[in-house]
């Protein structure tokens, strides 16, 4: 694997980590803030689905990164 590919994978890994951490922080905040403002449960559920989508996106990217690293080891 070239140095450029390593840098690209490191960037992608940092982005995935930020998405996971940011999603969880926002999800926790919404779970706390929504009842404080008296928002209906459907808004919390909407954000639950958005968080689930972000975490699925992160898992797909982690899988792609693992495949790329495995392919570079086999070369």
N, C-alpha and C positions, 0 to 999 in steps of 0.2 A: 504494500500500500504506500502510495507516495505521501509526501509531507502535506501536499494540498488536500488530499483526501482525508488525512488525519485531522487537519484543521477543520474541514467541512463537517466531519462527524462530531468533533468536539463542539462546534457551534450548534449543531442540531441537538446534541445531548443537553447543552445548556438551555436551549429553547424549550425542550421537553420538560426539563426540571422546573423552569420558571412557570410553565403552563400548569404543571401539577401543583406546585406550591401556591400559585396565585388562585387557581380554581378552588383549592381547599380553603384558603383564607377567605375568599369571597363567599363560599358556600356557608362557612361557619358564621360569617357576619350576617348574611341574609337570614339564616335560621334564627339569629338573635334579634335582628332589627325588624323583621316582618311582623312579629306579634306586638312589638313596641309601638308600631304605627297603626296597628289594627288592620293590616292587609289580610285579605282572604287567603285561605290555604292554597288556592289555585295558583297564586303568584309564587309561593314557595315551591310548589310542585313544578312550575315552569322553570324556575331556576335549578331545581334538582335535575330536570332533564337536560338543561344546558350544561350543567357540571358533568353529567354522565357523558354527554357528547364530547366534551373537552378531554375527559379521561380516556375515552375510546380512541380519540385522535392521538393522544400520547402513547397509548399501548401499540397502536399501529406503527408509529414512528420508532418506538423502541424495537419492535420486531424487525423493521427495515434496517435499523442500525446493526442489530445482531447478525442479520443475514449478510450485510456488507462486510462486517469484520470477519465472519466465517469464510466468506469468499476470498478475502484478501489473504487469509492464512493458508488456504488451499493452493494458492498460486505459487 
